[in-house]
Amino acid sequence: MALEDFFRTYTTDNLGQIFLTGNLNVEAYRKVNFMLITDSGINMTVNCEMGTYSGGGGGGTLAQPVAQFALEFLRPQIHTFDVLGPEFRIVLFNGPPNTDVPLQGWLLLQT
């Protein structure tokens, strides 16, 4: 098992995005469990993607969204995904540009 937590304040970029995890290698796992909330009142969309981002020799992304939902406001919900591809990432978008967003959450990779 691997656990990562997100208990800190993140700043959106000039497009209102937060790249929460980067591209995580999940090949050695069978499940991804994830929970994220905020108490900021800022509305954002959470996008979870799985596939490959390295693209091999030809470049390009071969990943697709596995879930998209509104950022939770103090009502935690655990989202669980079967591992379908070698990489996983979480991106928040539709937020206000250059804004601090306090987040609380975790990501658990299960073997």
Number of C-alpha atoms within 10 A of each C-alpha: 10 11 11 12 14 17 14 11 13 17 16 20 16 12 12 16 22 23 16 13 14 12 18 14 15 22 13 12 17 14 17 19 15 21 19 22 20 20 13 12 12 16 17 19 16 21 19 20 19 25 22 20 17 14 12 10 6 7 9 11 12 14 19 14 13 14 14 14 11 14 22 20 15 13 11 15 11 11 13 15 15 13 19 16 17 17 20 25 21 22 16 21 21 16 19 18 15 15 16 15 21 17 20 17 16 16 20 17 19 16 12
